[in-house]
Each structure stands twice: as C-alpha cells, then as structure tokens.
C-alpha cells in the first residue's frame, strides 16, 4: 500500500483509537517541528547536525517497521532501537538517550509519554569510561615539544596558523570550534568576549598583550581571525585535529579520545596551579562552577595534595 494512502486511512479510520491531537502527528512532521524548535535555540551547527542525524535515524528505523505516527511508538520500539547503540561508547549512548528523550517530550504527553520515558533506564559510565574522560593536561615540556614539532611537520604558512591556534586554545581554554569561529571584533580591545558555540554561555577573559597583537596582525582586514574560505568551519577543525594528532603521536604524547580538549584541560590546570579561584576559572571558560568543579575534581585534588605536601609537619626526632 502507498505510504501516504496508508497514513490517510489510519487517520480516517481512527485505527490508533482516541488519541490527542499532538499524537496524530506523523513521525516525520514531529521530527521537523522538533528540529525547527532547536534551530530557534541557536545551538551550534555541529550539535544541530548530530541531533538531526540521531532523530532521523530513529524515524528511519521506525518507518522500516511500518510505524509512521507518533502514536505508534511503543516501549518495545524504544527498547529495540536502543539496542542498536551497542557499538557506541557509553558517552555517545548517553547523548543519544538525552536527545531521544527530548524528542519524545516534544512529541507526546500524558501517560504514554511517562511510560516510554520510564522504559529508558539510565546509562551509567563504567570505570574505564571515567578513566578515559579524566582531564589530561599537557606538561610544560609537552607544550614546548609540541610547539617545536609543528613547524617540523608542516609548511611555513600552515605551521604559522596552527601554532597560533594552539596558543589561543592553551592561553584561553576555549574549545576548538570557538577558536575556529573567533572574530576580530571579539578580541579588538584585548579582551576575549564570546559565547560558546556548544552552550551559548559567555566567556570573558583578558588576553596577554603579545597574543592579542599576534591575533590582530594575523587577522589583517578579515572578519575572522583564522577562517578564510567558503568551506565549513568543521573542515578547518578536522584539518587542525589531524595535524595536532600527527604531532602528538610523533612525540609520544597522544591520548586516544582526548585531542583538542587537552588544551582546555591544560588551561584549567595552569590556573588551578596559580591559585585562581574556581569561580573565575568557570567564568573564563564559559562553564558553571558546578560543572567545572565536577569535571576537574581530579586536578583540584592533585593540586591540593601538592600544596599540603609543602606544609610543615611536626617532627619527633626519632
């Protein structure tokens, strides 16, 4: 039977029983409404693309089972669809589950919604996941070696660009997407003032005079500091990531699963070591104090232990 004909017959016959108007949506229409709502929230393009892909995958999977309406979604559908995530990392599974829950909340309500949400058990990180997600700051020796390795492996113009981008990320802790999209107007007075692409939270910090001058000179008459072409920002990020990965592997300091984020870790570790209050660190990197404290608890603990080790202890002479 033709897809559209089947949909119309289901609506005409009330095959799903008396359902709320919200549930009469087709899955495709529900997805479009959900994505359009997310677009108005001004979330990062990369995040929006992942969200569109994940919800699209759920719709495609449902339609392969000849289920076309929001009202068709059952607990078994949710359970069996989640089983297709088995090859994903635990963190990816958590993100997919959060996004699927959001889609369901926007598309359904009442007891049916609660039933579906309750069927989705929590996805807990394993010991290995926690270890993998630990901050991995670079040491001062690592930074020196990395800066020396870049011009050895890249042509002069590309080495200059990557070196400056790495300096920005190490000096400010901003994410690679924010570095790639950095505009001259956002640093014109020597202060970095942006909103994070990932969360839209504000970032505020003072740049060193040398870094500010280097960035303004590099930008020239361009709007963006680094961006120069009509390609996607993600393309530039992918190139930078591959270049940094090659350099780190050559130096033996590469950590799988933690590449560009190590620059952010290094920034935070530096300021913890300098005694910068956590509230100020959080403001500088555009995170809440709670999130910063939770993610960098291990670094805070290590630094505290180092300070305590320097405190005199009573000696008994025996």
Secondary structure, DSSP 8 states (H G I E B T S, - for coil): --HHHHHHHHHHHTTT-S--GGGGSBHHHHHHHHHHHHHHTT--HHHHHHHHHHHHHHHHHHHHTT--BGGG--HHHHHHHHGGGTTS-HHHHHHHHHHHHHHHHHH--HHHHHHHHHTS------HHHHHHTS-----HHHHHHHHHHHHHHS-HHHHHHHHHHHHHHHHH---HHHHHT-BGGGTTTSEEEEE-TTT--EEEEE--HHHHHHHHHHHTT-SBSS--SSS-HHHHHHHHHHHHHHHHHHHT--BTTBSTHHHHHHHHHHHHHTT--HHHHHHHHT--HHHHHHHTHHHHHHHHHHHHHTS-------
